[in-house]
Amino acid sequence: MEMLDALLHITLGLLLLRIVMSIITGILINKKMQQIQKNNASILEILYDQKVIQRNEAMNDEIVRDDYCGKMIEKRKAYIVSSGDHKNYFCSWECREKFIKETG
């Protein structure tokens, strides 16, 4: 009977040790996951900022100033007059015509 009691005490002790280790492991894993989530959030924020910068740079490449009235317009919508390597951009046909009349 004493041997059975000793065996029972050892088993309970091991079980309690296992429970305590599981709790500690869970806490450590939870902290590590929180740290990873913060790092991922930082990485996503950096990627988002880079995307915004790239989009703004692309928009700047696509926007030109009307050579007659000075209005800012999208390059793809502009009326263009080319002379050699130089291109003149206009917001409307009227601005284009006025520019041509004035410059001959």
N, C-alpha and C positions, 0 to 999 in steps of 0.2 A: 504494500500500500504506500509506503514512503517513497518507493521508487516511482510509482505512478504520480504521486503529488509532485515530486521533483521534475518529472517529465512534463507535467502539466504547467508548472511554473516556468520552465525553460521555453515551452511552446508559447505561452502567453507573453513572455518577455520578448521573444523573437517577433511575435505578431505586433506588439506595441512598437518595437524598433522599426519594423517594416512600415507601419502607419506613419510614424514620425518622419521617416526618410521620404515617403511618398508626399507628405505635406510640404516638406522642405524643397523637394524637387519641383513640385507644382508651383511654389512661390518663385523659385529661381527661373523657371521656364516662363512664367507670366511676366516677370521683370524684363527678361531678354526679349520677349515678344513686343512689349511696349517700346523698348529701345529700337527694335527693328522697324516698328510702325512709325516712330518719330523720324528715323533716318529715311524711310521711304517717302514720308510726307515732305521732307526737305529736298529729296531728289526730285520729286514731282514738281515742287515749287520752282526749282532751278530749271527743269525742263520746260515748264510753262513760261517762265521769264524768257528763256531762249527763243521759244516759239513766237512770243509777242515781239521780241526784237527782230527776228527774221521777217515776220509779217510787216512790221513797220518799215524795215529796209526795202522790202519788196514793193510796198506802197509808194515809198519815196522814188523808186525807180520808175514807177508807172505814172507819176504826176509831173506835168510840165506846166510852164507858164506861157500864157498866150503872149506872143511877141508884139501884139498891137495894143490890147487893153490891159494886159498884166494879170488877167484872171487865171487861177490855178485850175487845171483840167486834167482828166485822165488821158494819158497818152493814146490809148486805143480809141478814144472818141474824138480826138483832135483832127482838125483839117490841117494838112501838111503841105508846105511849099518847100521844095528842095532846090538848092542852088549849089552845085558841086557837092562837097562833103557836108555842108551846113544844111540843117533842116529848121524851118520855122513852123511853130505850132500855133493853131488858132482855135478858139472856143466855138466860133460860128463861121459860116460862109461869109457873112457880112464883114467880120473882122479881117478875114483873109483877103477879101476884095479891097477893103480900105488900105490894107498894108501894101498890096500889089500896086494900087493907084499912086500911093505916096512914094514908094521906092522905085517905081517905073519898071 
